[in-house]
Amino acid sequence: MFAFKLQFIQLEKLKLTILASVCLLLFAFSKSEHGDSNTLTSLFKIERSKDNNQIFYDVNIDGSGNFDAENPINIYWIRNTEGGKIKPLTWIQKKYAYGLKFLKIDKDFATFRFVSSKKMYFTLKKNNNNHFEVYSKYKDQLLNINRIFIQIDGGTFWFPNITAVEVYAKNVKTGEDVIEIITP
């Protein structure tokens, strides 16, 4: 019984650590340009200092040019440390860190958040050029998130030590680039 309680407490600590980590990441997305740089499905990617692997978020487009209402965003790794292999997220990564929870899906937009945070919300929709993008509000600005870089300095698999998150975005109203450095 004691071992079960200990495992439960460790799982709860893991959830809190991942939640804090992803909260920092929520502002940090980037346009992904892997393979064909004219890919219209790329939304953003997450990069980390830990290794050269990247997590990509692509819009799933149906035959009519709209996003797939059943599965609007496809998430996967590009494992550069394994020769550029494309791999899906693990169950743990989907459930506790990088997965998405869709709150509302309409024909013109989808609102979502990361599974690890209930504080930040994002909207997937087409821009004026008919390309899909992800938007979020931050400091009273509507932002088109461009890039994330997570600085990880040690820690463990379950509890990484995140020392900074660099967020690169564009202010939709002014067109200015916005860079935020978030330190936990």
C-alpha positions in Angstrom: 0.0 0.0 0.0 2.8 2.4 0.9 4.5 1.7 -2.5 1.3 2.5 -4.3 0.9 5.8 -2.4 4.5 6.7 -3.2 4.0 6.0 -6.9 0.8 8.1 -6.8 2.7 11.0 -5.2 5.5 10.7 -7.8 2.9 10.8 -10.6 1.3 13.9 -9.1 4.7 15.6 -8.9 5.3 14.6 -12.5 2.0 16.2 -13.6 2.8 19.4 -11.8 6.3 19.6 -13.3 5.1 18.9 -16.8 2.3 21.4 -16.3 4.8 24.1 -15.2 7.0 23.2 -18.2 4.3 23.4 -20.8 2.9 26.6 -19.3 6.2 28.1 -20.1 6.0 26.6 -23.6 2.6 27.9 -24.4 4.0 31.1 -25.8 6.7 29.3 -27.7 5.7 28.1 -31.1 7.2 28.5 -34.4 6.4 28.1 -38.1 7.9 24.8 -39.0 9.7 24.5 -42.3 10.9 21.0 -42.6 11.2 19.3 -45.9 9.4 21.5 -48.4 9.6 25.1 -47.1 6.3 25.9 -48.9 4.3 23.3 -46.9 0.9 24.8 -46.1 0.2 22.4 -43.3 3.0 23.4 -40.9 1.8 25.4 -37.8 4.6 25.5 -35.3 7.4 23.5 -33.7 9.0 23.1 -30.3 12.8 22.9 -30.0 14.8 22.0 -26.9 18.4 22.5 -25.9 18.5 18.9 -24.7 19.0 17.6 -28.2 18.3 18.4 -31.8 14.9 16.6 -31.9 11.9 18.7 -32.7 8.1 18.4 -32.1 6.0 19.5 -35.0 2.3 20.5 -35.1 0.7 20.4 -38.5 -2.9 21.1 -39.5 -4.8 18.1 -40.9 -6.5 19.4 -44.1 -9.5 17.6 -45.6 -10.4 17.4 -49.3 -12.3 20.8 -49.1 -9.2 22.7 -47.8 -10.6 23.0 -44.3 -9.1 21.4 -41.2 -10.2 17.9 -40.3 -12.8 18.4 -37.5 -12.1 15.0 -36.1 -8.3 15.5 -35.7 -7.4 19.2 -36.5 -3.7 19.0 -35.6 -1.2 16.2 -36.2 1.7 16.1 -33.6 5.0 14.2 -34.2 8.7 14.2 -33.6 11.4 14.6 -36.1 14.2 12.7 -34.4 17.3 14.4 -35.9 19.4 12.4 -33.4 18.1 9.2 -35.3 18.8 10.4 -38.8 15.6 12.5 -39.1 13.2 9.7 -38.4 9.6 10.8 -38.0 7.9 9.3 -34.9 4.7 9.9 -33.0 4.5 11.2 -29.5 4.5 8.5 -26.8 1.4 8.0 -24.7 3.0 9.9 -21.8 4.0 12.8 -24.0 0.4 13.1 -25.4 -1.3 12.7 -22.0 0.9 14.9 -19.8 3.1 17.3 -21.9 2.8 18.0 -25.6 -0.7 16.7 -26.4 -3.6 19.0 -27.1 -7.2 19.2 -25.7 -9.7 20.7 -28.1 -12.3 22.8 -26.4 -14.3 24.0 -29.3 -14.2 23.0 -33.0 -16.2 25.1 -35.4 -16.0 25.1 -39.2 -13.8 28.2 -39.2 -11.7 27.7 -36.1 -10.6 25.4 -33.4 -9.8 26.4 -29.8 -7.4 24.3 -27.8 -5.0 24.2 -25.0 -2.1 21.9 -24.0 -3.1 19.0 -21.9 -0.6 20.1 -19.3 -2.1 23.6 -18.8 -5.5 25.1 -18.4 -4.3 28.7 -18.4 -3.4 29.4 -22.0 -5.8 29.0 -25.0 -5.0 28.9 -28.6 -7.0 29.3 -31.8 -6.3 27.5 -35.1 -7.8 29.4 -38.1 -7.0 30.6 -41.6 -5.2 34.0 -42.0 -6.1 36.5 -44.7 -3.9 34.6 -47.2 -5.9 31.4 -46.6 -3.1 29.7 -44.7 -3.7 28.0 -41.3 -2.0 29.6 -38.3 -2.2 29.4 -34.5 -3.0 32.5 -32.5 -2.9 33.4 -28.8 -3.3 36.5 -26.7 -0.4 37.6 -24.5 -0.1 40.9 -22.7 -3.1 42.3 -24.5 -1.6 41.4 -27.9 -2.9 39.0 -30.5 0.1 37.0 -31.4 0.9 34.6 -34.3 3.4 32.4 -32.5 6.6 31.8 -34.6 9.1 29.8 -32.6 9.9 28.2 -29.2 13.2 27.2 -27.7 13.3 25.5 -24.3 16.5 25.6 -22.3 16.9 22.4 -20.3 19.8 22.3 -17.8 19.8 18.9 -16.2 17.1 17.3 -14.2 15.6 13.9 -15.1 13.3 12.5 -17.7 10.3 13.0 -15.4 11.5 16.3 -14.0 13.6 18.4 -16.4 15.2 21.5 -15.1 13.8 24.2 -17.5 15.8 27.4 -17.0 14.4 29.5 -19.8 11.9 29.5 -22.6 12.5 31.8 -25.6 9.3 32.7 -27.4 9.3 34.2 -30.9 6.0 35.6 -32.2 4.6 38.3 -34.5 2.1 40.9 -33.2 -0.9 40.5 -35.6 -1.9 44.2 -35.3 1.5 45.9 -35.8 3.4 43.2 -37.7 6.3 43.6 -35.2 8.3 40.6 -34.1 7.9 39.9 -30.4 10.5 38.0 -28.3 9.7 36.9 -24.8 12.2 35.1 -22.6 10.4 33.4 -19.8 12.4 32.1 -16.8 10.7 29.9 -14.2 
